[in-house]
Amino acid sequence: GPHCFIDDYVTIYAHPDGGEVRLGEGVHLYRGTIIEVGHGGSVTIGAHTHVQSNCNIKGFLGSTHIGSHVQIAPHCGFSPYEHSFDDLGTDIRQQGLSTQGDIVIGDNVWLGLAVQVLDGVTIGEGTVVGAGAVVTKPLPADCVAVGVPARAVRRRGERAAPVA
């Protein structure tokens, strides 16, 4: 899209069997971010989304779809696939890939520092995910989620319980 900012040391790489990488209007990709697609996967990033430094966004087997007006803090990762690893007689890298489905991030989401989002996850519109969370299951819209694995602890707009 027009008016995108792609910082120094950003890598966008499509393997020969990869799908497309599509950036909406005004997307910002900051230093050290890597976007990589292969095995038919793709990456789409909606308008006016900012991806801070050193993020890793993959599209392999499944795709990663990030909505508009999303704020992604440094060191976040998106992996719509997993490596198979149960055959002890075969190197892990030779055991192939599997997926539980695409990653879908709704509009107006904020992902804190070092959030990791795994295959098959949908994060609803307006959700906030706290630093260091690992998102392994879908999160509803307009919630605040934290932890490993991430879980919704409240809805946005609700007052948090006072700390004793």
Accessible surface in RSA format (square Angstrom, percent):
REM  Atomic radii and reference values for relative SASA: ProtOr
REM  Chains: A
REM  Algorithm: Lee & Richards
REM  Probe-radius: 1.40
REM  Slices: 20
REM RES _ NUM      All-atoms   Total-Side   Main-Chain    Non-polar    All polar
REM                ABS   REL    ABS   REL    ABS   REL    ABS   REL    ABS   REL
RES GLY A   1    60.07  74.1   0.00   N/A  60.07  74.1  20.40  56.0  39.66  88.8
RES PRO A   2    80.28  58.5  67.31  61.4  12.97  47.2  79.47  65.6   0.81   5.0
RES HIS A   3   148.28  81.0 117.49  81.7  30.78  78.8  82.81  85.3  65.47  76.2
RES CYS A   4    42.65  32.3  12.04  13.4  30.61  71.9  10.73  27.2  31.92  34.4
RES PHE A   5    86.13  43.1  83.51  51.7   2.63   6.8  86.13  52.2   0.00   0.0
RES ILE A   6    86.82  49.4  58.92  43.9  27.90  67.3  58.92  42.4  27.90  75.7
RES ASP A   7    26.74  18.7  19.35  19.3   7.39  17.5   2.13   5.0  24.61  24.5
RES ASP A   8    88.05  61.7  80.75  80.4   7.30  17.3  14.59  34.3  73.46  73.3
RES TYR A   9   170.10  79.4 144.75  82.4  25.35  66.0 107.32  80.6  62.79  77.4
RES VAL A  10    25.86  17.0   0.06   0.1  25.80  62.2   0.06   0.1  25.80  70.0
RES THR A  11    67.00  47.7  63.23  64.1   3.76   9.0  38.86  52.2  28.14  42.5
RES ILE A  12    72.34  41.2  41.33  30.8  31.01  74.7  41.33  29.8  31.01  84.1
RES TYR A  13   106.87  49.9 105.11  59.8   1.75   4.6  74.17  55.7  32.69  40.3
RES ALA A  14    55.70  51.2  34.66  53.5  21.04  47.9  34.66  48.8  21.04  55.7
RES HIS A  15    56.64  31.0  53.68  37.3   2.96   7.6  37.14  38.3  19.50  22.7
RES PRO A  16   138.98 101.3  95.98  87.5  43.00 156.3 109.63  90.5  29.34 182.4
RES ASP A  17    77.30  54.1  59.68  59.4  17.62  41.7  47.69 112.2  29.60  29.5
RES GLY A  18    23.75  29.3   0.00   N/A  23.75  29.3   0.33   0.9  23.42  52.4
RES GLY A  19    28.07  34.6   0.00   N/A  28.07  34.6  23.17  63.6   4.90  11.0
RES GLU A  20    87.77  50.4  78.60  59.5   9.17  21.8  40.49  78.3  47.28  38.6
RES VAL A  21    41.64  27.4  11.71  10.6  29.93  72.1  11.71  10.2  29.93  81.2
RES ARG A  22   140.53  59.0 137.33  70.0   3.20   7.6  51.24  70.0  89.30  54.1
RES LEU A  23    22.73  12.7  15.63  11.2   7.10  17.8  15.63  11.0   7.10  19.1
RES GLY A  24    20.10  24.8   0.00   N/A  20.10  24.8  19.70  54.1   0.40   0.9
RES GLU A  25    76.79  44.1  72.82  55.1   3.97   9.5   9.02  17.5  67.77  55.3
RES GLY A  26     7.16   8.8   0.00   N/A   7.16   8.8   5.65  15.5   1.51   3.4
RES VAL A  27     0.20   0.1   0.12   0.1   0.07   0.2   0.12   0.1   0.07   0.2
RES HIS A  28    48.04  26.3  48.04  33.4   0.00   0.0  30.67  31.6  17.37  20.2
RES LEU A  29     0.08   0.0   0.08   0.1   0.00   0.0   0.08   0.1   0.00   0.0
RES TYR A  30    57.02  26.6  57.02  32.4   0.00   0.0  36.27  27.3  20.75  25.6
RES ARG A  31   112.54  47.3 112.43  57.3   0.11   0.3  49.71  67.9  62.83  38.1
RES GLY A  32    21.77  26.8   0.00   N/A  21.77  26.8  14.20  39.0   7.57  16.9
RES THR A  33     0.00   0.0   0.00   0.0   0.00   0.0   0.00   0.0   0.00   0.0
RES ILE A  34    67.87  38.6  67.87  50.6   0.00   0.0  67.87  48.9   0.00   0.0
RES ILE A  35     0.00   0.0   0.00   0.0   0.00   0.0   0.00   0.0   0.00   0.0
RES GLU A  36    32.71  18.8  32.71  24.7   0.00   0.0   3.35   6.5  29.35  24.0
RES VAL A  37     0.00   0.0   0.00   0.0   0.00   0.0   0.00   0.0   0.00   0.0
RES GLY A  38     0.10   0.1   0.00   N/A   0.10   0.1   0.10   0.3   0.00   0.0
RES HIS A  39    93.72  51.2  77.46  53.8  16.26  41.6  47.30  48.8  46.41  54.0
RES GLY A  40    54.93  67.7   0.00   N/A  54.93  67.7  29.65  81.4  25.28  56.6
RES GLY A  41     0.04   0.0   0.00   N/A   0.04   0.0   0.04   0.1   0.00   0.0
RES SER A  42    19.44  16.4  19.44  25.9   0.00   0.0   7.59  16.2  11.84  16.6
RES VAL A  43     0.00   0.0   0.00   0.0   0.00   0.0   0.00   0.0   0.00   0.0
RES THR A  44    36.53  26.0  36.53  37.0   0.00   0.0  30.28  40.7   6.25   9.4
RES ILE A  45     3.65   2.1   0.00   0.0   3.65   8.8   0.63   0.5   3.02   8.2
RES GLY A  46    18.40  22.7   0.00   N/A  18.40  22.7  17.67  48.5   0.72   1.6
RES ALA A  47    28.65  26.3  26.53  40.9   2.12   4.8  26.53  37.4   2.12   5.6
RES HIS A  48    77.50  42.4  73.93  51.4   3.56   9.1  41.49  42.8  36.00  41.9
RES THR A  49     0.00   0.0   0.00   0.0   0.00   0.0   0.00   0.0   0.00   0.0
RES HIS A  50    49.40  27.0  49.40  34.3   0.00   0.0  30.06  31.0  19.34  22.5
RES VAL A  51     0.00   0.0   0.00   0.0   0.00   0.0   0.00   0.0   0.00   0.0
RES GLN A  52    58.64  32.8  58.64  42.9   0.00   0.0  14.65  31.2  43.99  33.4
RES SER A  53    32.00  27.0  31.63  42.2   0.37   0.8  15.23  32.4  16.76  23.5
RES ASN A  54    72.48  50.0  58.87  56.9  13.61  32.8  11.48  27.6  61.01  59.0
RES CYS A  55     1.38   1.0   0.00   0.0   1.38   3.2   0.02   0.0   1.36   1.5
RES ASN A  56    54.22  37.4  53.82  52.0   0.40   1.0  20.82  50.1  33.40  32.3
RES ILE A  57     0.00   0.0   0.00   0.0   0.00   0.0   0.00   0.0   0.00   0.0
RES LYS A  58    35.47  17.3  35.47  21.8   0.00   0.0  16.59  14.9  18.88  20.1
RES GLY A  59     0.00   0.0   0.00   N/A   0.00   0.0   0.00   0.0   0.00   0.0
RES PHE A  60    21.07  10.5  21.07  13.1   0.00   0.0  21.07  12.8   0.00   0.0
RES LEU A  61    70.10  39.0  44.65  31.9  25.45  64.0  45.91  32.2  24.20  65.1
RES GLY A  62     4.25   5.2   0.00   N/A   4.25   5.2   4.25  11.7   0.00   0.0
RES SER A  63    14.60  12.3  14.56  19.4   0.03   0.1   1.22   2.6  13.38  18.7
RES THR A  64     0.00   0.0   0.00   0.0   0.00   0.0   0.00   0.0   0.00   0.0
RES HIS A  65    60.52  33.1  60.19  41.8   0.33   0.8  45.86  47.3  14.67  17.1
RES ILE A  66     5.61   3.2   0.00   0.0   5.61  13.5   0.77   0.6   4.85  13.2
RES GLY A  67    14.73  18.2   0.00   N/A  14.73  18.2  14.42  39.6   0.30   0.7
RES SER A  68    28.96  24.5  28.78  38.4   0.18   0.4   9.07  19.3  19.89  27.9
RES HIS A  69   100.54  54.9  96.66  67.2   3.88   9.9  57.56  59.3  42.98  50.0
RES VAL A  70     0.00   0.0   0.00   0.0   0.00   0.0   0.00   0.0   0.00   0.0
RES GLN A  71    75.57  42.3  75.55  55.2   0.02   0.0  39.74  84.6  35.83  27.2
RES ILE A  72     1.81   1.0   0.00   0.0   1.81   4.4   0.54   0.4   1.27   3.5
RES ALA A  73    16.76  15.4  12.73  19.6   4.02   9.2  16.03  22.6   0.72   1.9
RES PRO A  74    40.76  29.7  40.76  37.2   0.00   0.0  40.76  33.7   0.00   0.0
RES HIS A  75    95.93  52.4  87.65  60.9   8.28  21.2  50.28  51.8  45.65  53.1
RES CYS A  76     1.68   1.3   0.05   0.1   1.63   3.8   0.19   0.5   1.49   1.6
RES GLY A  77     8.84  10.9   0.00   N/A   8.84  10.9   8.60  23.6   0.23   0.5
RES PHE A  78     2.73   1.4   0.00   0.0   2.73   7.1   0.07   0.0   2.66   7.6
RES SER A  79    30.51  25.8  30.42  40.6   0.09   0.2  22.60  48.1   7.91  11.1
RES PRO A  80     0.00   0.0   0.00   0.0   0.00   0.0   0.00   0.0   0.00   0.0
RES TYR A  81    30.73  14.3  28.32  16.1   2.41   6.3   3.91   2.9  26.82  33.1
RES GLU A  82    70.63  40.5  68.11  51.5   2.51   6.0  29.01  56.1  41.62  34.0
RES HIS A  83    85.08  46.5  77.20  53.7   7.88  20.2  57.92  59.7  27.16  31.6
RES SER A  84    40.90  34.6  33.87  45.2   7.04  16.2  24.21  51.5  16.70  23.4
RES PHE A  85   129.59  64.8 118.54  73.4  11.05  28.7 118.54  71.9  11.05  31.6
RES ASP A  86   123.02  86.2 101.86 101.4  21.16  50.0  38.34  90.2  84.68  84.5
RES ASP A  87    76.85  53.8  66.12  65.8  10.74  25.4  29.14  68.6  47.71  47.6
RES LEU A  88   178.22  99.3 142.03 101.6  36.19  91.0 145.78 102.4  32.45  87.3
RES GLY A  89    77.32  95.3   0.00   N/A  77.32  95.3  39.58 108.6  37.73  84.5
RES THR A  90    46.85  33.3  36.25  36.7  10.60  25.3  23.68  31.8  23.17  35.0
RES ASP A  91    85.72  60.0  76.62  76.3   9.10  21.5  16.29  38.3  69.44  69.3
RES ILE A  92    99.25  56.5  94.90  70.7   4.35  10.5  94.90  68.3   4.35  11.8
RES ARG A  93   186.24  78.2 159.03  81.1  27.22  64.8  65.49  89.5 120.75  73.2
RES GLN A  94   111.15  62.2  79.45  58.1  31.70  75.5  26.38  56.1  84.77  64.3
RES GLN A  95    34.92  19.5   9.56   7.0  25.36  60.4  13.09  27.9  21.83  16.6
RES GLY A  96    36.23  44.7   0.00   N/A  36.23  44.7  35.12  96.4   1.10   2.5
RES LEU A  97    47.72  26.6  21.05  15.1  26.67  67.0  21.05  14.8  26.67  71.8
RES SER A  98    51.78  43.8  47.40  63.3   4.38  10.1  36.29  77.3  15.49  21.7
RES THR A  99    52.56  37.4  29.39  29.8  23.17  55.2  29.93  40.2  22.63  34.2
RES GLN A 100   144.69  80.9 114.30  83.5  30.39  72.4  38.23  81.4 106.46  80.7
RES GLY A 101    26.05  32.1   0.00   N/A  26.05  32.1  25.55  70.1   0.50   1.1
RES ASP A 102    60.77  42.6  50.03  49.8  10.74  25.4   9.38  22.1  51.39  51.2
RES ILE A 103     0.00   0.0   0.00   0.0   0.00   0.0   0.00   0.0   0.00   0.0
RES VAL A 104    58.34  38.4  58.34  52.8   0.00   0.0  58.34  50.7   0.00   0.0
RES ILE A 105     3.05   1.7   0.00   0.0   3.05   7.3   0.00   0.0   3.05   8.3
RES GLY A 106    17.09  21.1   0.00   N/A  17.09  21.1  17.05  46.8   0.04   0.1
RES ASP A 107    63.70  44.6  61.42  61.1   2.28   5.4   9.99  23.5  53.71  53.6
RES ASN A 108    81.20  56.0  75.11  72.6   6.09  14.7  14.02  33.7  67.17  64.9
RES VAL A 109     1.47   1.0   0.00   0.0   1.47   3.5   0.39   0.3   1.07   2.9
RES TRP A 110   140.69  56.5 140.62  68.1   0.06   0.2 128.54  68.5  12.14  19.7
RES LEU A 111     0.01   0.0   0.01   0.0   0.00   0.0   0.01   0.0   0.00   0.0
RES GLY A 112    10.20  12.6   0.00   N/A  10.20  12.6   9.96  27.3   0.24   0.5
RES LEU A 113    92.37  51.4  89.12  63.8   3.26   8.2  89.12  62.6   3.26   8.8
RES ALA A 114    36.23  33.3  32.65  50.4   3.58   8.1  32.65  46.0   3.58   9.5
RES VAL A 115     0.04   0.0   0.00   0.0   0.04   0.1   0.00   0.0   0.04   0.1
RES GLN A 116    64.04  35.8  64.04  46.8   0.00   0.0  29.14  62.0  34.90  26.5
RES VAL A 117     0.69   0.5   0.04   0.0   0.64   1.6   0.04   0.0   0.64   1.7
RES LEU A 118    52.40  29.2  52.40  37.5   0.00   0.0  52.40  36.8   0.00   0.0
RES ASP A 119    12.89   9.0   6.07   6.0   6.82  16.1   0.00   0.0  12.89  12.9
RES GLY A 120    27.88  34.4   0.00   N/A  27.88  34.4   7.33  20.1  20.55  46.0
RES VAL A 121     0.44   0.3   0.43   0.4   0.01   0.0   0.44   0.4   0.00   0.0
RES THR A 122    60.49  43.0  60.46  61.3   0.03   0.1  39.88  53.6  20.61  31.2
RES ILE A 123     0.31   0.2   0.00   0.0   0.31   0.8   0.00   0.0   0.31   0.8
RES GLY A 124    13.26  16.4   0.00   N/A  13.26  16.4  13.26  36.4   0.00   0.0
RES GLU A 125   102.09  58.6  98.37  74.4   3.72   8.9  21.19  41.0  80.90  66.1
RES GLY A 126     1.18   1.4   0.00   N/A   1.18   1.4   1.11   3.1   0.06   0.1
RES THR A 127     0.00   0.0   0.00   0.0   0.00   0.0   0.00   0.0   0.00   0.0
RES VAL A 128    34.16  22.5  34.16  30.9   0.00   0.0  34.16  29.7   0.00   0.0
RES VAL A 129     0.77   0.5   0.00   0.0   0.77   1.9   0.00   0.0   0.77   2.1
RES GLY A 130    19.47  24.0   0.00   N/A  19.47  24.0  19.47  53.4   0.00   0.0
RES ALA A 131    72.74  66.9  43.29  66.8  29.45  67.0  43.48  61.2  29.26  77.5
RES GLY A 132    36.48  45.0   0.00   N/A  36.48  45.0  26.48  72.7  10.00  22.4
RES ALA A 133     0.61   0.6   0.00   0.0   0.61   1.4   0.61   0.9   0.00   0.0
RES VAL A 134    36.82  24.2  36.82  33.3   0.00   0.0  36.82  32.0   0.00   0.0
RES VAL A 135     0.10   0.1   0.10   0.1   0.00   0.0   0.10   0.1   0.00   0.0
RES THR A 136    54.16  38.5  36.98  37.5  17.18  40.9  31.80  42.7  22.36  33.8
RES LYS A 137   145.34  70.9 142.95  87.7   2.39   5.7  94.25  84.8  51.09  54.4
RES PRO A 138    88.85  64.8  72.51  66.1  16.35  59.4  72.67  60.0  16.18 100.6
RES LEU A 139    11.85   6.6   6.53   4.7   5.32  13.4   7.65   5.4   4.20  11.3
RES PRO A 140    72.93  53.2  60.25  54.9  12.68  46.1  72.20  59.6   0.73   4.5
RES ALA A 141    41.18  37.9  35.93  55.5   5.24  11.9  35.93  50.6   5.24  13.9
RES ASP A 142    57.29  40.1  57.29  57.0   0.00   0.0  10.05  23.6  47.24  47.1
RES CYS A 143     2.06   1.6   2.06   2.3   0.00   0.0   2.06   5.2   0.00   0.0
RES VAL A 144    24.75  16.3  24.75  22.4   0.00   0.0  24.75  21.5   0.00   0.0
RES ALA A 145     0.00   0.0   0.00   0.0   0.00   0.0   0.00   0.0   0.00   0.0
RES VAL A 146    60.85  40.0  60.16  54.5   0.69   1.7  60.30  52.4   0.55   1.5
RES GLY A 147    33.22  41.0   0.00   N/A  33.22  41.0  29.60  81.2   3.62   8.1
RES VAL A 148   110.12  72.5  76.53  69.3  33.59  80.9  76.53  66.5  33.59  91.1
RES PRO A 149    84.71  61.7  79.48  72.4   5.24  19.0  79.75  65.8   4.96  30.9
RES ALA A 150    12.61  11.6   0.37   0.6  12.24  27.8   0.37   0.5  12.24  32.4
RES ARG A 151   156.18  65.6 152.87  77.9   3.31   7.9  60.29  82.4  95.90  58.1
RES ALA A 152    47.41  43.6  23.38  36.1  24.03  54.7  23.45  33.0  23.96  63.5
RES VAL A 153    67.13  44.2  33.50  30.3  33.63  81.0  39.41  34.2  27.72  75.2
RES ARG A 154    83.64  35.1  71.46  36.4  12.18  29.0  27.10  37.0  56.54  34.3
RES ARG A 155   111.24  46.7 111.24  56.7   0.00   0.0  49.20  67.2  62.03  37.6
RES ARG A 156   105.90  44.5  86.98  44.3  18.92  45.1  16.32  22.3  89.58  54.3
RES GLY A 157    82.70 102.0   0.00   N/A  82.70 102.0  44.00 120.8  38.70  86.7
RES GLU A 158    93.34  53.6  82.51  62.4  10.83  25.8  40.09  77.5  53.25  43.5
RES ARG A 159   230.00  96.6 199.40 101.6  30.60  72.9  82.53 112.8 147.48  89.4
RES ALA A 160    65.81  60.5  44.21  68.2  21.60  49.1  46.12  64.9  19.69  52.2
RES ALA A 161    85.50  78.6  61.39  94.7  24.11  54.8  67.36  94.9  18.14  48.1
RES PRO A 162   130.75  95.3 102.27  93.2  28.48 103.5 112.84  93.2  17.91 111.3
RES VAL A 163   148.51  97.7 114.83 104.0  33.68  81.2 119.10 103.5  29.41  79.8
RES ALA A 164   144.90 133.2  71.26 110.0  73.64 167.5 108.97 153.5  35.93  95.2
END  Absolute sums over single chains surface
CHAIN  1 A     8600.5       6725.6       1874.9       4956.9       3643.6
END  Absolute sums over all chains
TOTAL          8600.5       6725.6       1874.9       4956.9       3643.6
